[in-house]
Amino acid sequence: MRLAPARFDDLLEVFVRTKRIGTSSMTNEYAAYRVDDDLLMCTAEQTMVLVELEARCSTPIPESYKRVIADFEGADLELAVPS
């Protein structure tokens, strides 16, 4: 969502966090702030799917990767429970 315009010489600080990890997909959230006045400029959300290239189909995210992200993000992370 665009909240305010950025100018050519604006210094921006962009924050990224993993919001959710599912079986084969993960969702990241982004927020960009102008450094001079700490104004929130825009937010975004992106969902990515891990794909096995040769088979051209989704594949499970490794548990080791999920653990690293879960340890970093803490309680705010939505983590899919394997069925």
KABELKA-V256363 format. One record per residue. N is the residue number from 1. PHI is phi as a letter, one per 30 degrees, with the letter a starting at -180 (* if undefined). Layout:
BEGIN
N:PHI, N:PHI
END
This chain:
BEGIN
1:*, 2:d, 3:c, 4:a, 5:d, 6:c, 7:c, 8:e, 9:c, 10:d, 11:c, 12:c, 13:c, 14:c, 15:c, 16:b, 17:b, 18:d, 19:d, 20:b, 21:b, 22:c, 23:d, 24:b, 25:b, 26:b, 27:c, 28:c, 29:c, 30:b, 31:b, 32:c, 33:c, 34:d, 35:d, 36:e, 37:b, 38:h, 39:d, 40:d, 41:c, 42:a, 43:b, 44:a, 45:b, 46:b, 47:c, 48:c, 49:c, 50:d, 51:b, 52:d, 53:d, 54:d, 55:d, 56:h, 57:b, 58:d, 59:b, 60:d, 61:d, 62:e, 63:e, 64:d, 65:d, 66:e, 67:d, 68:d, 69:d, 70:d, 71:d, 72:d, 73:d, 74:i, 75:d, 76:d, 77:d, 78:d, 79:c, 80:d, 81:c, 82:d, 83:c
END
